[in-house]
Amino acid sequence: MLGVHSNEELNRTVRIGSAGMKGRMNRRTVMQSGAAAGLAALWSPAPRAGIGDVPRSEYGFATTADEVVAGLDLSGKTALITGCNSGLGYESMRVMAARGAHVIGTARTQAKAAEACASVAGRTTPLVCELADFDAVVACARQVQALDVPIDILLCNAGIMALPKLEQVNGIEKQFVVNHLGHFLLTRHLLPQIVAAPAARIVVLSSIGYRNAPEAGIQFDNLSGERDYRPFTAYGQSKLANALFSRELSRRYADAGIASNAVHPGMVATNLGRYITGKPRDPDAPLRKGFKTPEQGAATQVYVAADPRLAGFSGYYFEDCNPVEPDGPHMADDALALRLWQVSEELTAAHLF
Ligand SMILES: NC(=O)c1ccc[n+]([C@@H]2O[C@H](COP(=O)([O-])OP(=O)(O)OC[C@H]3O[C@@H](n4cnc5c(N)ncnc54)[C@H](OP(=O)(O)O)[C@@H]3O)[C@@H](O)[C@H]2O)c1
C-alpha cells in the first residue's frame, strides 16, 4: 500500500552533493501536494560532490550481476524494468528476482513480457510497454498504479541503437523517442509510487556513446532528425539525454528521497545491434574482444540499483560498477538538463496528466 512509511522515511533527503539545496519541498509536501510529477523548475541547481565522495566498489569489468547482489536480500522491494525480454533487462530481472525482489517486467508485447517473466525464478509481473507509443506508455503506468505498490527501483533500460535510416514517431527522431521521451513519460507517471518507496532508486541506461552526441549536445532545433541524420550521432544524443534526465531527476527529487543515477554497461553482446545487422545476435557467436557477456554487462545497473553502499548517492554516472567523471561539456550541464526536461514536458504534454 502507498503511504505507509514512517515520518523519518518520509522526510529523508538524498544527498547529491556536499552542499544542500535550498527552498525545496520535503518528501511529505511532495506526496501531499499530489503533484510529484509536476514539480516544475522550482529549484536552483545544487553543487554536487565529486565522485571522490562516492563509495568505490571492488567490482570491475568482468564482475557479473549475480556477483554484485550475492548475499543481498531484495525481498520486500519492487523493481520495474523496461525491456525485460532481452539482453541487460532480462539479466537484471533474473538476478533481482532471484534475490527476492518483485520485478515488474515490461516488454513491447504482453507475450514477450509474459514469456520472459515466466522463464525466471521468483516473483514477476509482466506488463506491456511500447515506449514509442505514448498512449501505451500511459496505459502501462495505469496498470502499475493499479498494483498499488511503492516502486523501490526503476530501471529505465529498454533502448534501440543506430537505426540505419531516419525513422520518426510523431515527427521526432525515433531513438530520442524510445530511449528518452518514452522513459521520461513513464517515469513522470510513476513518480508518486516512486516517492512512496522509502529509499527509491532510479537507474537510467545511458552509454559511453554519449560522446557521439552532436556538438551542441541536444539539437533542440533538429529533434525531427530531418536536417542531418546520422545513426550513431542520434543514438549518442539519446544516450546523452538519458544521462541528463537522470541528472535533472536527482536535482528535483533529492528532497523527495529519490536517488537517480546513469550508467554505461560496457560494450555488451546483446541484441542491441539488431537494427544495424537486421537480425538478433547469434547466441553462439564468439564474444568480440572488449565486449562483456550480458551477465557482466548487467552488473553496473544492478549494482547501482541495489548496493547498500550507494544509499543516498544521486546524480552520478557509473561504468564498471564505479563512478566516473564523464568527458566533455554536456553530461554535467545543468542548464542543458533543465532545458531538456522542459522540452520533454512540451513534447509529452498531451500525455502527462
Ligand atoms: N549492449 C551494449 O553494448 C550497450 C552499451 C551501452 C548502453 N546500452 C544500453 O543498454 C540498454 C539495454 O540494451 P541491450 O544491450 O540489453 O539491448 P537489447 O538486447 O536489444 O534489449 C533492448 C530491449 O529494449 C526493448 N525495446 C526496443 N524498442 C522498444 C520500444 N519501442 N519500446 C519498448 N521496449 C523497446 C527491446 O524489446 P524487443 O526485444 O521487443 O525489441 C529489448 O527488450 C539500452 O538502453 C542500450 O542503449 C547497451
Ligand as a Chemical Component Dictionary entry (heavy atoms), coordinates in Angstrom:
data_LIG
# 
_chem_comp.id                   LIG 
_chem_comp.type                 NON-POLYMER 
_chem_comp.pdbx_formal_charge   0 
_chem_comp.three_letter_code    LIG 
# 
loop_
_chem_comp_atom.comp_id 
_chem_comp_atom.atom_id 
_chem_comp_atom.alt_atom_id 
_chem_comp_atom.type_symbol 
_chem_comp_atom.charge 
_chem_comp_atom.model_Cartn_x 
_chem_comp_atom.model_Cartn_y 
_chem_comp_atom.model_Cartn_z 
_chem_comp_atom.pdbx_ordinal 
LIG N1  N1  N 0  24.689 -3.667 -25.317 1  
LIG C1  C1  C 0  25.544 -2.659 -25.216 2  
LIG O1  O1  O 0  26.725 -2.759 -25.628 3  
LIG C2  C2  C 0  25.102 -1.359 -24.605 4  
LIG C3  C3  C 0  26.057 -0.348 -24.420 5  
LIG C4  C4  C 0  25.662 0.846  -23.871 6  
LIG C5  C5  C 0  24.348 1.022  -23.490 7  
LIG N2  N2  N 1  23.436 0.048  -23.680 8  
LIG C6  C6  C 0  22.038 0.296  -23.317 9  
LIG O2  O2  O 0  21.534 -0.796 -22.599 10 
LIG C7  C7  C 0  20.113 -0.844 -22.753 11 
LIG C8  C8  C 0  19.692 -2.272 -22.963 12 
LIG O3  O3  O 0  20.185 -2.690 -24.207 13 
LIG P1  P1  P 0  20.604 -4.190 -24.528 14 
LIG O4  O4  O 0  22.039 -4.162 -24.843 15 
LIG O5  O5  O -1 20.100 -5.109 -23.472 16 
LIG O6  O6  O 0  19.829 -4.402 -25.907 17 
LIG P2  P2  P 0  18.720 -5.456 -26.359 18 
LIG O7  O7  O 0  19.137 -6.846 -26.062 19 
LIG O8  O8  O 0  18.427 -5.108 -27.775 20 
LIG O9  O9  O 0  17.463 -5.098 -25.456 21 
LIG C9  C9  C 0  16.755 -3.908 -25.662 22 
LIG C10 C10 C 0  15.385 -4.007 -25.051 23 
LIG O10 O10 O 0  14.678 -2.786 -25.341 24 
LIG C11 C11 C 0  13.419 -3.159 -25.892 25 
LIG N3  N3  N 0  12.874 -2.149 -26.790 26 
LIG C12 C12 C 0  13.324 -1.788 -28.017 27 
LIG N4  N4  N 0  12.487 -0.902 -28.567 28 
LIG C13 C13 C 0  11.495 -0.691 -27.679 29 
LIG C14 C14 C 0  10.314 0.094  -27.692 30 
LIG N5  N5  N 0  9.987  0.863  -28.738 31 
LIG N6  N6  N 0  9.521  0.060  -26.603 32 
LIG C15 C15 C 0  9.817  -0.712 -25.553 33 
LIG N7  N7  N 0  10.894 -1.511 -25.481 34 
LIG C16 C16 C 0  11.729 -1.490 -26.546 35 
LIG C17 C17 C 0  13.689 -4.447 -26.643 36 
LIG O11 O11 O 0  12.477 -5.096 -26.957 37 
LIG P3  P3  P 0  12.369 -6.036 -28.271 38 
LIG O12 O12 O 0  13.192 -7.250 -27.957 39 
LIG O13 O13 O 0  10.926 -6.336 -28.409 40 
LIG O14 O14 O 0  12.923 -5.258 -29.426 41 
LIG C18 C18 C 0  14.539 -5.160 -25.623 42 
LIG O15 O15 O 0  13.745 -5.690 -24.609 43 
LIG C19 C19 C 0  19.781 0.122  -23.882 44 
LIG O16 O16 O 0  19.233 1.308  -23.343 45 
LIG C20 C20 C 0  21.117 0.412  -24.513 46 
LIG O17 O17 O 0  21.175 1.698  -25.099 47 
LIG C21 C21 C 0  23.792 -1.153 -24.214 48 
# 
loop_
_chem_comp_bond.comp_id 
_chem_comp_bond.atom_id_1 
_chem_comp_bond.atom_id_2 
_chem_comp_bond.value_order 
_chem_comp_bond.pdbx_ordinal 
LIG N1  C1  SING 1  
LIG C1  O1  DOUB 2  
LIG C1  C2  SING 3  
LIG C2  C3  SING 4  
LIG C2  C21 DOUB 5  
LIG C3  C4  DOUB 6  
LIG C4  C5  SING 7  
LIG C5  N2  DOUB 8  
LIG N2  C6  SING 9  
LIG N2  C21 SING 10 
LIG C6  O2  SING 11 
LIG C6  C20 SING 12 
LIG O2  C7  SING 13 
LIG C7  C8  SING 14 
LIG C7  C19 SING 15 
LIG C8  O3  SING 16 
LIG O3  P1  SING 17 
LIG P1  O4  DOUB 18 
LIG P1  O5  SING 19 
LIG P1  O6  SING 20 
LIG O6  P2  SING 21 
LIG P2  O7  DOUB 22 
LIG P2  O8  SING 23 
LIG P2  O9  SING 24 
LIG O9  C9  SING 25 
LIG C9  C10 SING 26 
LIG C10 O10 SING 27 
LIG C10 C18 SING 28 
LIG O10 C11 SING 29 
LIG C11 N3  SING 30 
LIG C11 C17 SING 31 
LIG N3  C12 SING 32 
LIG N3  C16 SING 33 
LIG C12 N4  DOUB 34 
LIG N4  C13 SING 35 
LIG C13 C14 SING 36 
LIG C13 C16 DOUB 37 
LIG C14 N5  SING 38 
LIG C14 N6  DOUB 39 
LIG N6  C15 SING 40 
LIG C15 N7  DOUB 41 
LIG N7  C16 SING 42 
LIG C17 O11 SING 43 
LIG C17 C18 SING 44 
LIG O11 P3  SING 45 
LIG P3  O12 DOUB 46 
LIG P3  O13 SING 47 
LIG P3  O14 SING 48 
LIG C18 O15 SING 49 
LIG C19 O16 SING 50 
LIG C19 C20 SING 51 
LIG C20 O17 SING 52 
# 
